[in-house]
Amino acid sequence: MTEVVYKNVLVAEDSSVIQNLLKKILLFENCKITSAKDGQTALNKFEDGEFDLVIMDFNLPAISGFEAIQKIRSLKTKKGKVPIIGISGNAKNLPTSAFFEAGVNDYMQKPLDYDKLIELVKKYTGDSE
């Protein structure tokens, strides 16, 4: 019997609806989810844990997703290189370069295409089929 290897994913999203949907969808992809509703909590959980992937909304309370991503990227350890998928409801209002300059590996705009999200999760967690 093959042992399931779970991927640890930090989801920083202030919408409970989106957060719960992400949890349900990613559970089927063998992901263990740690969630945060604001940027500061996301940073605290990131510092305290080990994650294979971060999914971060750009528009978060306390500190923005942009700022949280920049703080993660400023770490000089392996942790600072964790793959980050940014999500935003304002993607149409910002140039694509703004997301990548913030330090994301990829980004998606809301409403989320969950098939595309699963594809990206597999890509960045090394779980491509």
C-alpha positions in Angstrom: 0.0 0.0 0.0 1.4 3.4 -1.0 1.6 6.0 1.7 0.0 9.3 0.8 2.4 12.3 0.9 0.6 15.4 1.9 1.7 18.9 0.7 1.5 21.7 3.2 -0.2 24.7 1.8 -0.7 28.1 3.4 -3.9 29.8 2.2 -4.1 33.5 3.0 -7.6 34.7 2.0 -10.0 37.0 3.9 -13.1 35.5 2.2 -14.4 32.6 4.3 -16.3 31.3 1.2 -13.2 31.2 -1.0 -11.1 29.8 1.9 -13.5 27.0 2.5 -13.7 26.2 -1.3 -9.9 26.1 -1.5 -9.7 23.8 1.5 -12.2 21.3 0.0 -10.7 21.3 -3.5 -7.1 21.1 -2.2 -7.9 18.3 0.2 -8.6 16.1 -2.9 -5.1 17.0 -4.1 -3.5 15.6 -0.9 -2.9 19.0 0.6 -2.9 19.9 4.2 -4.2 23.4 4.5 -3.2 26.1 7.0 -5.4 29.2 6.6 -5.1 32.8 7.5 -7.6 35.7 7.1 -5.1 38.6 7.1 -1.5 39.2 6.0 0.0 39.4 9.5 -1.5 36.1 10.5 -0.3 34.6 7.3 3.3 35.8 8.0 3.2 34.5 11.6 2.0 31.1 10.4 4.5 31.0 7.6 7.4 31.8 10.0 6.1 29.0 12.4 5.6 26.3 9.8 7.0 24.5 6.8 5.1 25.0 3.6 5.4 23.5 0.1 3.2 26.3 -1.4 1.6 29.6 -0.4 -1.7 30.8 -2.0 -2.0 34.5 -1.1 -4.7 37.0 -1.8 -3.2 40.4 -2.6 -5.9 42.4 -0.9 -5.8 41.4 2.8 -6.4 43.2 6.0 -3.6 44.0 8.6 -0.9 43.9 6.0 -1.5 43.4 2.3 -0.7 40.3 0.4 1.8 42.4 -1.6 3.7 43.3 1.6 3.5 39.8 3.1 4.9 38.3 -0.2 7.7 40.8 -0.2 8.6 39.9 3.4 8.6 36.2 2.6 10.8 36.9 -0.4 13.2 38.9 1.7 14.1 35.8 3.8 17.6 34.7 2.9 16.8 31.0 3.8 15.2 28.3 1.7 11.8 29.3 3.1 12.0 32.6 1.2 12.0 30.7 -2.1 8.7 28.8 -1.4 6.4 28.9 -4.5 3.7 31.5 -4.2 0.5 31.8 -6.2 -1.1 35.2 -5.9 -4.8 35.7 -6.3 -6.7 38.9 -6.8 -10.1 40.4 -7.5 -8.3 43.5 -8.8 -6.0 41.7 -11.4 -7.6 43.7 -14.2 -6.7 47.0 -12.6 -3.0 46.3 -12.3 -0.3 45.4 -14.9 0.7 41.8 -14.9 4.3 42.9 -14.0 3.1 44.2 -10.6 2.2 40.7 -9.4 5.6 39.2 -10.5 7.5 42.2 -9.1 5.9 41.5 -5.8 7.5 38.0 -5.9 4.8 35.5 -7.0 5.6 32.5 -9.2 2.1 32.7 -10.7 -1.1 34.6 -10.2 -4.8 34.1 -10.9 -7.7 36.5 -10.9 -11.0 36.0 -9.2 -13.4 34.4 -9.8 -10.9 31.5 -9.6 -10.7 28.9 -12.3 -10.3 25.9 -9.9 -9.1 23.5 -12.7 -6.3 26.0 -13.4 -5.6 26.4 -9.7 -5.2 22.6 -9.3 -2.9 22.6 -12.3 -0.7 25.3 -10.7 -0.7 23.5 -7.3 0.5 20.3 -9.0 3.1 22.3 -11.0 4.6 24.0 -7.9 4.4 21.0 -5.5 6.1 18.7 -8.0 2.9 16.6 -8.2 2.4 16.7 -12.0 1.0 13.7 -13.7 
